[in-house]
Amino acid sequence: MRTARKSWKTCTLGAVAVAALLSTAACDSGGADERKSPAASGTAGAPGAGTPSGAPTPAPAGTTARPGGGEGTSGPSQSPGGGDTAVAACNDNDLSIDTSGWRQDSGQHLLITATNFTDKACTLYHYPYVRFGTDIGDPIAPAGSAPRAVATIGPKEKAYAGVFVFRAGQRTRTVTSISLGYQDRAPGSNRDVASLDIRLSDEVGSLTVGSDPRVTYWNTDLRAVEDLLFRSGKS
């Protein structure tokens, strides 16, 4: 009987020791798993995994990423007063030109209207180079100050420039045509480029040109041009 009891006790202790060892192994296994990182550093994640921390989030289609993580709509960028940097300067191949006057004006002013007949926008920078008749000297000087925004015109859109032709009491001469030249973004650019000769419209017929004619800056707002022409005291 004593031998049998000892044998049972020994078996019991053995079972307890085995259970303890199994428990310890399970705990060590769980701890090792907890210390492992979800994905090894520098390895590609599985398909469909989230964006890694610190990597830029792709911008939605049609937007461009900005510094600092913001997003903006893609397209030509514009600078205040500087025009659209992605829009080319207008030239003779982009424009149709019309000349006209105002009733009860006695021919002292001329309106130049430029219409974009292409399928792309272009910009009329600064003021036009205007010469009268067969003049080959310097173009006439600008009048007033530049508008806040440059004159960018899309297909079939218009821009305007006005000319102070003469004032009462000035010595004058008569011409039936003008020439026009266009500037690029840099003020004074293209000054020596050949200008396009334009015969005055039937409405205008001829111009009586004084000794100090001036031209306004291009503007898409006709009223702004008229205000400068008739309210500036130049007439």
FISE-364521 format. One record per residue: residue in three letters; x, y negated, z negated of N, C-alpha, C in turn. Coordinates in pm, whole numbers, plus 50000, padded with zeros to 5 digits. Atoms other than C-alpha are relative to their C-alpha. Layout:
// residues N
> ALA; X; Y; Z; X; Y; Z; X; Y; Z
...
END
This chain:
// residues 235
> MET; 50084; 50121; 50000; 50000; 50000; 50000; 50086; 49877; 50000
> ARG; 49915; 50117; 50009; 50278; 49753; 49911; 50070; 49976; 50134
> THR; 49934; 50016; 49869; 50457; 49822; 50240; 49905; 49944; 50105
> ALA; 50100; 50046; 49904; 50140; 49767; 50442; 49971; 49853; 49983
> ARG; 50029; 50141; 50027; 50069; 49430; 50276; 50115; 49912; 50049
> LYS; 49885; 50076; 49956; 50425; 49312; 50348; 50000; 49988; 50152
> SER; 50004; 50002; 49854; 50389; 49407; 50710; 49893; 49906; 50050
> TRP; 50109; 50091; 49958; 50059; 49214; 50739; 50040; 49856; 49982
> LYS; 49956; 50136; 50029; 50211; 48905; 50580; 50102; 49954; 50103
> THR; 49897; 50034; 49901; 50507; 48918; 50814; 49938; 49969; 50135
> CYS; 50071; 50024; 49873; 50275; 48941; 51114; 49928; 49867; 49999
> THR; 50075; 50127; 50011; 50071; 48651; 50982; 50094; 49882; 50016
> LEU; 49902; 50108; 49989; 50378; 48431; 50940; 50050; 49987; 50144
> GLY; 49954; 50004; 49860; 50492; 48528; 51288; 49901; 49931; 50091
> ALA; 50104; 50064; 49919; 50163; 48424; 51440; 49995; 49851; 49978
> VAL; 50002; 50144; 50034; 50173; 48091; 51255; 50117; 49930; 50068
> ALA; 49881; 50060; 49939; 50528; 48025; 51382; 49983; 49983; 50150
> VAL; 50024; 50009; 49855; 50429; 48101; 51742; 49905; 49887; 50033
> ALA; 50097; 50107; 49977; 50130; 47868; 51714; 50065; 49864; 49985
> ALA; 49931; 50128; 50023; 50354; 47593; 51576; 50089; 49966; 50118
> LEU; 49914; 50023; 49885; 50600; 47637; 51862; 49921; 49956; 50122
> LEU; 50084; 50037; 49886; 50323; 47620; 52121; 49948; 49858; 49986
> SER; 50050; 50136; 50026; 50182; 47302; 51959; 50108; 49898; 50026
> THR; 49888; 50094; 49980; 50524; 47137; 51958; 50032; 49984; 50147
> ALA; 49973; 50006; 49856; 50582; 47225; 52323; 49896; 49916; 50073
> ALA; 50107; 50077; 49937; 50245; 47079; 52416; 50018; 49852; 49975
> CYS; 49979; 50142; 50033; 50320; 46754; 52233; 50115; 49942; 50080
> ASP; 49884; 50049; 49924; 50665; 46724; 52397; 49966; 49980; 50146
> SER; 50039; 50011; 49861; 50509; 46785; 52738; 49919; 49876; 50026
> GLY; 50083; 50120; 49986; 50248; 46512; 52687; 50083; 49875; 49987
> GLY; 49917; 50118; 50018; 50511; 46265; 52565; 50086; 49974; 50121
> ALA; 49918; 50018; 49881; 50731; 46329; 52864; 49918; 49944; 50114
> ASP; 50087; 50050; 49894; 50436; 46271; 53097; 49971; 49853; 49981
> GLU; 50032; 50139; 50026; 50355; 45941; 52925; 50117; 49910; 50031
> ARG; 49883; 50083; 49973; 50712; 45821; 52971; 50031; 49988; 50149
> LYS; 49977; 50005; 49856; 50704; 45888; 53348; 49921; 49883; 50060
> SER; 50071; 50109; 49932; 50616; 45589; 53576; 49906; 50059; 50105
> PRO; 50096; 49947; 49902; 50311; 45628; 53811; 50062; 50022; 50137
> ALA; 49934; 49983; 49870; 50532; 45579; 54121; 50144; 49960; 49985
> ALA; 49858; 50030; 50012; 50906; 45580; 54158; 50031; 49867; 50065
> SER; 49965; 50131; 49948; 51062; 45235; 54213; 50065; 50013; 50137
> GLY; 49941; 50000; 49866; 51141; 45165; 54577; 49943; 50103; 50093
> THR; 50059; 49899; 49912; 50929; 45447; 54717; 49868; 49950; 50051
> ALA; 50126; 50043; 49940; 50631; 45397; 54948; 49884; 50064; 49926
> GLY; 50118; 49948; 50067; 50291; 45435; 54786; 49921; 50088; 50093
> ALA; 50085; 49913; 49920; 50035; 45684; 54904; 49904; 49917; 50083
> PRO; 50097; 50074; 49919; 49798; 45577; 55182; 49878; 49965; 49917
> GLY; 50118; 50046; 50073; 49516; 45367; 55039; 50036; 49947; 49864
> ALA; 49963; 50051; 50131; 49716; 45268; 54734; 49994; 49849; 50000
> GLY; 50008; 50144; 50012; 49692; 44911; 54604; 50131; 49933; 50037
> THR; 49880; 50073; 49964; 49939; 44637; 54702; 50094; 49995; 49882
> PRO; 49906; 50003; 50112; 50257; 44658; 54489; 50006; 49862; 49938
> SER; 49991; 50127; 50070; 50295; 44390; 54225; 50115; 49920; 50055
> GLY; 49896; 50087; 49949; 50492; 44090; 54357; 50002; 49991; 50151
> ALA; 50003; 50007; 49854; 50422; 44161; 54725; 49888; 49907; 50043
> PRO; 50105; 50092; 49957; 50226; 43897; 54921; 49878; 50073; 50049
> THR; 50126; 49942; 49953; 49861; 43975; 54983; 49974; 49955; 50142
> PRO; 50024; 50042; 49861; 49786; 43980; 55358; 49882; 49906; 50010
> ALA; 50109; 50095; 49981; 49574; 43683; 55468; 49897; 50058; 50093
> PRO; 50104; 49951; 49909; 49239; 43751; 55634; 50027; 49953; 50141
> ALA; 49983; 50037; 49861; 49226; 43736; 56012; 49949; 49859; 50023
> GLY; 50042; 50136; 49971; 49207; 43379; 56143; 50053; 49899; 49902
> THR; 49944; 50093; 50095; 49397; 43226; 55853; 50150; 50012; 50000
> THR; 49855; 49997; 50014; 49757; 43138; 55787; 50036; 49981; 49855
> ALA; 49959; 50011; 50139; 49932; 43185; 55457; 50076; 49872; 49979
> ARG; 49928; 50120; 50036; 50058; 42871; 55285; 50088; 50027; 49881
> PRO; 49917; 49982; 50119; 50338; 42837; 55030; 49917; 49984; 49874
> GLY; 50078; 50005; 50123; 50200; 42901; 54685; 49883; 50095; 50001
> GLY; 50104; 49897; 49998; 49960; 43172; 54798; 49868; 49955; 50056
> GLY; 50128; 50045; 49947; 49686; 42951; 54946; 49984; 50045; 50143
> GLU; 50029; 49961; 49862; 49524; 43011; 55283; 49939; 49882; 50072
> GLY; 50060; 50104; 49921; 49429; 42778; 55560; 49959; 50055; 50135
> THR; 50046; 49953; 49869; 49247; 42813; 55889; 50108; 49977; 50103
> SER; 49896; 50014; 49898; 49486; 42876; 56174; 49953; 49906; 50109
> GLY; 50032; 50093; 49894; 49504; 42629; 56457; 50103; 49890; 50002
> PRO; 49902; 50107; 49991; 49695; 42319; 56564; 50002; 49917; 49874
> SER; 49988; 50083; 50119; 49829; 42118; 56275; 50000; 49855; 50041
> GLN; 50005; 50141; 49972; 49769; 41745; 56261; 50063; 49923; 49886
> SER; 49943; 50088; 50102; 49957; 41474; 56081; 49927; 49868; 50005
> PRO; 50077; 50125; 50002; 49774; 41157; 55965; 50070; 49893; 50081
> GLY; 49944; 50106; 49918; 49827; 40883; 56220; 50100; 50047; 50102
> GLY; 49897; 49950; 49909; 50066; 41104; 56411; 49945; 50086; 50110
> GLY; 50055; 49918; 49895; 49826; 41294; 56620; 50022; 50145; 49978
> ASP; 49991; 49856; 50006; 49804; 41663; 56683; 50131; 50043; 50059
> THR; 49867; 49964; 49954; 50155; 41809; 56705; 49995; 50108; 50106
> ALA; 50009; 49893; 49901; 50029; 42096; 56924; 49937; 49953; 50130
> VAL; 50069; 50051; 49882; 49853; 41870; 57179; 50097; 49916; 50082
> ALA; 49906; 50070; 49913; 50056; 41746; 57475; 49952; 49859; 50031
> ALA; 50035; 50135; 49959; 50066; 41384; 57584; 49929; 50004; 50135
> CYS; 50070; 50009; 49872; 49828; 41291; 57865; 50093; 49944; 50107
> ASN; 49926; 50057; 49887; 49970; 41217; 58208; 49905; 49984; 50118
> ASP; 50084; 50026; 49883; 49846; 41133; 58557; 49917; 50119; 50042
> ASN; 50070; 49879; 49956; 49744; 41494; 58620; 49884; 50038; 49910
> ASP; 50107; 49967; 50095; 49505; 41496; 58322; 49882; 49904; 50007
> LEU; 50094; 50110; 50021; 49313; 41174; 58368; 49943; 49945; 50130
> SER; 50057; 50088; 49899; 49076; 40985; 58590; 49985; 49862; 49935
> ILE; 49998; 50135; 50056; 49094; 40607; 58544; 49893; 49914; 50067
> ASP; 50100; 50093; 49948; 48814; 40356; 58581; 50025; 49862; 49939
> THR; 49986; 50137; 50051; 48826; 39977; 58546; 49865; 49931; 50007
> SER; 50127; 50071; 50005; 48537; 39755; 58449; 50017; 49873; 49919
> GLY; 49998; 50125; 50077; 48450; 39420; 58294; 49874; 49986; 49919
> TRP; 50118; 50029; 50079; 48180; 39257; 58087; 49925; 49883; 50064
> ARG; 50081; 50110; 49949; 47895; 39035; 58197; 50026; 49875; 49917
> GLN; 49982; 50130; 50066; 47927; 38665; 58113; 50139; 49985; 49938
> ASP; 49865; 50006; 50054; 48300; 38713; 58055; 50092; 49916; 50087
> SER; 49920; 50079; 49907; 48431; 38516; 58355; 50132; 50068; 50037
> GLY; 49883; 49927; 49957; 48684; 38791; 58424; 50122; 49987; 49912
> GLN; 49885; 50021; 50088; 48903; 38713; 58125; 50051; 50129; 49936
> HIS; 49961; 49874; 50061; 48914; 39074; 58007; 49974; 50116; 50095
> LEU; 50014; 49880; 49918; 48951; 39416; 58168; 49995; 50120; 49907
> LEU; 50010; 49875; 50075; 48844; 39752; 58028; 50055; 50114; 50085
> ILE; 49945; 49881; 49935; 49047; 40060; 58122; 49945; 50122; 49928
> THR; 50060; 49879; 50057; 48865; 40390; 58068; 50071; 50122; 50058
> ALA; 49932; 49877; 49959; 49060; 40718; 58079; 49913; 50119; 49961
> THR; 50081; 49881; 50024; 48861; 41042; 58112; 50084; 50125; 50026
> ASN; 49927; 49874; 49986; 49017; 41384; 58058; 49916; 50096; 50087
> PHE; 50077; 49911; 49911; 48905; 41601; 58353; 50054; 50142; 50000
> THR; 49947; 49864; 50007; 49105; 41912; 58255; 49921; 50081; 49897
> ASP; 50066; 49915; 50099; 49001; 42203; 58033; 50078; 50008; 49869
> LYS; 49921; 50002; 50122; 49257; 42119; 57762; 50009; 49859; 49945
> ALA; 49987; 50131; 50063; 49293; 41836; 57513; 50138; 49942; 50028
> CYS; 49871; 50069; 49991; 49567; 41577; 57549; 49991; 49871; 49919
> THR; 49996; 50119; 50085; 49676; 41268; 57356; 50056; 49882; 50077
> LEU; 49951; 50126; 49946; 49711; 40911; 57477; 50068; 49925; 49886
> TYR; 49922; 50060; 50109; 49988; 40772; 57259; 50019; 49850; 50021
> HIS; 49967; 50142; 50003; 50033; 40406; 57166; 49912; 49921; 50097
> TYR; 50077; 50081; 49905; 49927; 40173; 57449; 50048; 50031; 50141
> PRO; 49957; 49971; 49864; 49936; 40206; 57829; 50100; 49894; 50049
> TYR; 49914; 50094; 49930; 50211; 40049; 58035; 49920; 49942; 50116
> VAL; 50081; 50065; 49897; 50022; 39798; 58248; 50083; 49896; 50073
> ARG; 49942; 50101; 49913; 50159; 39599; 58541; 49894; 49959; 50101
> PHE; 50101; 50052; 49907; 49965; 39387; 58791; 50055; 49992; 50141
> GLY; 49963; 50011; 49861; 49974; 39408; 59167; 50128; 50073; 50032
> THR; 49873; 49940; 49960; 50324; 39468; 59297; 50111; 49975; 49898
> ASP; 49900; 50027; 50103; 50500; 39377; 58972; 50084; 50125; 49974
> ILE; 49910; 49889; 50032; 50804; 39594; 58901; 50080; 49973; 49874
> GLY; 49928; 50035; 50122; 50924; 39423; 58587; 49946; 50075; 49880
> ASP; 50046; 49937; 50124; 50847; 39505; 58226; 49847; 50003; 49994
> PRO; 50146; 49997; 50019; 50490; 39615; 58141; 49960; 49892; 49900
> ILE; 50046; 50104; 50092; 50277; 39369; 57949; 50006; 50049; 49856
> ALA; 49982; 49967; 50141; 50310; 39357; 57572; 49868; 50044; 49936
> PRO; 50122; 49955; 50068; 50065; 39520; 57329; 49936; 49888; 49918
> ALA; 50075; 50094; 50083; 49796; 39330; 57141; 49946; 50072; 49879
> GLY; 50055; 49939; 50121; 49689; 39396; 56785; 50091; 50109; 49946
> SER; 49924; 49893; 50065; 49804; 39685; 56570; 49946; 50136; 50043
> ALA; 50041; 49865; 49962; 49790; 40059; 56630; 49883; 50046; 49914
> PRO; 50110; 49944; 50080; 49468; 40235; 56521; 50051; 50105; 49903
> ARG; 49959; 49903; 50102; 49477; 40474; 56226; 50027; 50139; 50058
> ALA; 49984; 49867; 49940; 49450; 40781; 56448; 50032; 49985; 50148
> VAL; 49969; 50003; 49858; 49595; 40853; 56790; 49880; 50048; 50080
> ALA; 50115; 49970; 49915; 49360; 40896; 57084; 50017; 50137; 50066
> THR; 50000; 49865; 49943; 49334; 41272; 57138; 49862; 50026; 50060
> ILE; 50127; 49981; 49931; 49067; 41354; 57394; 49993; 50141; 50059
> GLY; 50024; 49868; 49945; 48922; 41691; 57486; 49943; 49990; 50140
> PRO; 50058; 50000; 49865; 48772; 41794; 57819; 49878; 49909; 50009
> LYS; 50107; 50095; 49970; 48541; 41520; 57958; 49988; 49888; 49898
> GLU; 50003; 50110; 50097; 48613; 41292; 57662; 50077; 49880; 50053
> LYS; 49945; 50125; 49950; 48721; 40931; 57702; 50080; 49927; 49893
> ALA; 49928; 50094; 50086; 48967; 40682; 57556; 50005; 49867; 50074
> TYR; 50012; 50134; 49942; 48980; 40307; 57611; 50119; 49913; 49961
> ALA; 49904; 50106; 50029; 49227; 40023; 57633; 49948; 49873; 50066
> GLY; 50047; 50127; 49946; 49140; 39656; 57684; 50116; 49908; 50031
> VAL; 49895; 50092; 49958; 49341; 39387; 57858; 49950; 49856; 49988
> PHE; 50023; 50144; 49995; 49347; 39013; 57783; 50065; 49952; 50129
> VAL; 49945; 50033; 49869; 49387; 38893; 58140; 50048; 49855; 50006
> PHE; 49958; 50140; 50002; 49393; 38514; 58102; 49916; 49922; 49900
> ARG; 50075; 50093; 50083; 49284; 38228; 57885; 49983; 49868; 50074
> ALA; 50028; 50128; 49933; 49136; 37897; 57989; 50121; 49908; 49991
> GLY; 49891; 50097; 49997; 49395; 37643; 58092; 50134; 50058; 50041
> GLN; 49874; 49939; 49958; 49665; 37895; 58187; 50015; 49996; 50151
> ARG; 49971; 49985; 49858; 49833; 37905; 58523; 49976; 50146; 50037
> THR; 50040; 49862; 49968; 49701; 38213; 58704; 50039; 50039; 50142
> ARG; 49983; 49944; 49867; 49747; 38438; 59006; 49897; 50111; 50017
> THR; 50104; 49901; 49972; 49513; 38687; 59173; 50062; 50129; 50050
> VAL; 49953; 49868; 49958; 49574; 39064; 59209; 49879; 50089; 50023
> THR; 50109; 49906; 49972; 49362; 39352; 59338; 50032; 50142; 49952
> SER; 49964; 49868; 50050; 49542; 39645; 59172; 50083; 49987; 49873
> ILE; 49913; 49992; 50117; 49721; 39749; 58856; 50078; 50131; 50009
> SER; 49932; 49871; 50013; 49968; 40024; 58769; 49999; 50040; 49854
> LEU; 50009; 49948; 50136; 49949; 40248; 58464; 50109; 50103; 49975
> GLY; 49906; 49898; 50046; 50210; 40447; 58275; 49961; 50043; 49860
> TYR; 50041; 49942; 50128; 50175; 40667; 57967; 50121; 50034; 49914
> GLN; 49892; 49972; 50094; 50389; 40710; 57659; 49984; 50139; 49939
> ASP; 50000; 49880; 50082; 50486; 41023; 57471; 49991; 49958; 49854
> ARG; 50012; 50028; 50143; 50488; 41050; 57091; 50094; 49888; 49955
> ALA; 49904; 50103; 50041; 50799; 40831; 57057; 49961; 49866; 50060
> PRO; 50034; 50132; 49946; 50713; 40460; 57090; 50104; 49954; 50101
> GLY; 49910; 50049; 49897; 50862; 40310; 57405; 50050; 50106; 50095
> SER; 49955; 49892; 49911; 50912; 40648; 57574; 49937; 49985; 50138
> ASN; 50047; 49999; 49860; 50869; 40691; 57952; 49990; 49861; 50062
> ARG; 50011; 50138; 49951; 50915; 40320; 58004; 50049; 49986; 50145
> ASP; 49942; 50011; 49866; 51122; 40372; 58318; 49941; 50100; 50099
> VAL; 50064; 49905; 49909; 50901; 40645; 58465; 49906; 49925; 50094
> ALA; 50085; 50068; 49901; 50718; 40543; 58782; 49853; 50005; 49956
> SER; 50141; 50010; 50038; 50364; 40426; 58711; 49909; 50029; 50119
> LEU; 50098; 49969; 49896; 50051; 40519; 58903; 49927; 49873; 50042
> ASP; 50073; 50116; 49947; 49902; 40249; 59128; 49851; 50029; 50003
> ILE; 50145; 49982; 50007; 49530; 40203; 59073; 49932; 49876; 50058
> ARG; 50076; 50111; 49942; 49306; 39990; 59290; 49883; 49970; 49908
> LEU; 50110; 50040; 50088; 49056; 39794; 59088; 49866; 50043; 50059
> SER; 50132; 49954; 49956; 48697; 39913; 59103; 49926; 49890; 50074
> ASP; 50081; 50098; 49927; 48442; 39745; 59327; 49934; 49903; 49904
> GLU; 50064; 50087; 50099; 48279; 39609; 59014; 50092; 49885; 49961
> VAL; 49904; 50103; 50041; 48596; 39421; 58921; 50046; 49919; 50121
> GLY; 49956; 50068; 49879; 48720; 39340; 59271; 50143; 49950; 49989
> SER; 49867; 50057; 50018; 49017; 39124; 59173; 50012; 49942; 49859
> LEU; 49972; 50056; 50133; 49180; 38987; 58860; 50075; 49868; 50014
> THR; 49927; 50125; 50012; 49290; 38638; 58778; 50089; 50014; 49877
> VAL; 49907; 49966; 50106; 49601; 38700; 58571; 50073; 49876; 49951
> GLY; 49933; 50113; 50059; 49742; 38443; 58331; 50147; 50026; 49972
> SER; 49856; 49992; 50025; 50093; 38387; 58202; 50036; 50089; 49881
> ASP; 49969; 49920; 50119; 50063; 38597; 57886; 49895; 50109; 49977
> PRO; 50100; 49894; 50020; 49838; 38903; 57938; 50048; 50099; 49894
> ARG; 49970; 49900; 50105; 49819; 39168; 57663; 49907; 50118; 50016
> VAL; 50081; 49880; 49993; 49688; 39524; 57634; 49986; 50059; 49860
> THR; 50022; 49938; 50131; 49535; 39697; 57332; 50055; 50142; 50000
> TYR; 49965; 49858; 50014; 49634; 40038; 57200; 49883; 50085; 50047
> TRP; 50105; 49905; 49964; 49442; 40338; 57325; 49913; 50028; 49878
> ASN; 50092; 49972; 50109; 49134; 40409; 57117; 49881; 50078; 50055
> THR; 50121; 49926; 49958; 48849; 40660; 57139; 49872; 49927; 49961
> ASP; 50115; 50080; 50045; 48619; 40399; 56981; 49993; 49873; 50084
> LEU; 50015; 50116; 49912; 48501; 40152; 57244; 49971; 49873; 49920
> ARG; 50033; 50118; 50079; 48360; 39918; 56981; 50124; 49938; 49936
> ALA; 49876; 50051; 50060; 48699; 39888; 56815; 50080; 49920; 50102
> VAL; 49931; 50073; 49894; 48852; 39781; 57147; 49930; 49868; 50027
> GLU; 50076; 50123; 49974; 48575; 39528; 57209; 50016; 49900; 49886
> ASP; 49981; 50090; 50114; 48610; 39385; 56858; 50134; 49929; 50010
> LEU; 49868; 50062; 49988; 48978; 39324; 56918; 50004; 49901; 50116
> LEU; 49998; 50086; 49884; 48922; 39176; 57262; 49926; 49868; 49978
> PHE; 50087; 50116; 50007; 48645; 38935; 57170; 49999; 49928; 49866
> ARG; 50004; 50062; 50133; 48699; 38860; 56801; 50137; 49968; 49943
> SER; 49865; 50020; 50052; 49074; 38831; 56771; 50052; 49859; 50020
> GLY; 49955; 50135; 49974; 49097; 38474; 56892; 50095; 49990; 50118
> LYS; 49912; 50002; 49884; 49301; 38572; 57197; 49931; 49939; 50122
> SER; 50071; 50046; 49881; 49029; 38470; 57441; 50006; 49849; 50012
END
